[in-house]
Structures are given as structure tokens and as C-alpha cells.
Amino acid sequence: MLESAEKFQKAFERLEDHDTQYFRDFCLGEDKGAPTSLDWEFARCFIKFLKVFFDATLKFSGSLFVTSNTFLRHLCMVHSQLQNWCNSKDIFLKHMAENMKKKYDKYWGSYQVINPFLFIAVLLDPRHKQRLLRYCFALLWSEDKANEMTSRVINTLNELYYQYKVIYFANVEAIDNMHFANDMPADNDEIDADSLFNSGYMKLVNETDGVDNKTEVDQYLMESCENPNDENFDILCWWKIKSPKYKILSYVARDILAIPVSTVASESAFSTGGRILDSFRSSLSPRTVETLICTQNWLDSSSQISLGEMVNNMEELETGNVNLT
């Protein structure tokens, strides 16, 4: 709203000179007057300050794309911007940044309070992998913590990998072993020397491969990263294509990348009119939703709520194709 109004500063100033009703409306408020040039300077300062949080909120609360793999990047941007503003020579901007930094530290200041799955989601982004983790950890906390935290995230991913291997592929391996046992002759006398030698050697090969071979996690991390500047990169499509190669790890990626950073869309959090409930998510209880809808209907009996229209409006807002008035 401020960004749209700032473009029409001269128009507002002319209204003050030519439209008595405009000036009279402002005199009824607490400020007792139309916006001054200093007010417009403050507005521009607010625009610069809030733009960072606005962009991050749109990314965090998106419902048409994956959000878990991008949260750390935007968190670092907010952190760095707050640090710069806290050292600003602009007293007004510095005061706002210091107050915001206290709230930031409360919710995001310590890595112990952040869900480790969100770090794994960054690791599962083939454009960045562990190099983005190290860079962000160094910005957020310290260089000493960066390597330690990165190793901890990789170890957590390995634990998930082995758990998924047991859950999804233990039965498959048992069936394969059963087929292999059924294929072997019951009497060793029926096996010729060549077959006996080959079976013994292959058993040794399989045991050695099980020790020396890299896991899917190791292979994934050793491969070169995709283009980090590709704005049209589809991470879900990438894992779908790579699923034959990373049979177990693709299951992990499927579940981790499905985690939304925000459980409520930003429009629903800040407005009770027009977007009370959408088809993607809502943390409101059914009773609260019913109360909000009934209250809206009582206040404006002519309004009709269309769930389809709400979803379309939300999609347009998230893609940036709508002009707010």
C-alpha cells in the first residue's frame, strides 16, 4: 500500500491545495493534517524496511510451490539486512531495526529452535547442497559453527536414509534373497566346480561392495550441482526424474520437500475478509472458521463467499500478476 501511494506523492500534495474535502478528512484524524514531506520520507523508509519481510512472507507462505528449500536463503537475507540497519546512521531506521532484531532473535536467533528437517530440505536442493548450508550457517552464527552444523545435517540425512531403507526396502530385499535361495540347487553334489567357484566369488564381491560402495546420500553429495541461477528449476520434477537412480533418497526428498514453512497463507493471517479459508491449508479450527464466516455475513449480508474465487485471487497474488488498490 505504501509502495503504491508513494508514486502519487505529487498528486496528494495537489489535492491538499485544491480539494478542501481531502484536507478536512485528514484533520479529523489524530495527526491533524495531511502528510508532510517528512511523512513521505518516513514512508519511503518504511517501504525499504518492510520490502524484505514482504518478499520473505510471500515465499514462506506460498502454496503453489515448494517453500522448505528456500527458507534458509531468505532467513539469511533478513538477518543480514537487520544487521546492516542496526548500524545505520539513520536514527529512525536504526530504531526500527533494533526492535525487529529482538523479535528475530527470539524466534530465529538459535539453531536449536529451528526444525532440522528445514536444513535437510536445503541439502536436498541439487542446485546448492551443502555449500549453501555452510555459507548460511557462517552468516547466521559463525565460521566455527558452519562446518559442525553442516556435518550434523548430513548425519541426520544419513539417519533418515537408513530408516527409509528399512521401511520401504527391507521387504524387497527379503523377497530377492528368497528368490536367490530358491534358484540354488538343494544338493551341493549337483553343482559343478565352475558354478561353485563363481557362487563363492560373487558372495565375496557382494560383501565387499556392501562395505566399499557409497550410499545414495554420498553419491548425491559427490555429484556436481545444478545451475544455481536457474529461476525455472523444478525441484520436484528433478527428483522425479532421478528417482530410478536414488530409489531411497527420492522417498526422503518427497516427504521433506512437502513440509510447508508456514502453516497459514499470509492473506489468511492478516485478513478476515475474502480469504478466511482456502483449499490448501488452514490452522483455524472449524468453530473459528464458522464464527468468522458468520460474522462477515452479518456485517455485509450482500457478500457471497466463493472458495474458487478465493483460490484464484491467491494464485494471482503469489505470482505477482495482480495490482492491489
Buried (B, 14 or more C-beta within 10 A) or exposed (E): EBBEBBEEBEEBBEBBEEEEEBBEEBEEEEEEEBBEEEBBEBBBBBBBBBEBBEEBBBBBBBBEEBBBBBBBBBBBBBBEBBEEBBEBEEEEBBEBBEEBBEEBEEEBBEBEEBEBBBBBBBBBBBBBBBEBBBBBBBBBBEEEBBBEBBEBBBEBBBEBBEEBBEEEBEEEEEEEEEEEEEEEEEEEEEBEEEEEEEEEEEEEEEEEEEEEEEBBBEEBBEEEBBEEEEEEBEBEEBBEEBBEEBBBBBBBBBEBBEBBBBEBBBBBEEEEEBBBBBEBBBEBEEEEEEBBBEEBEEEEEEEEBEEEEBBEBBBEBBEEEEEEE
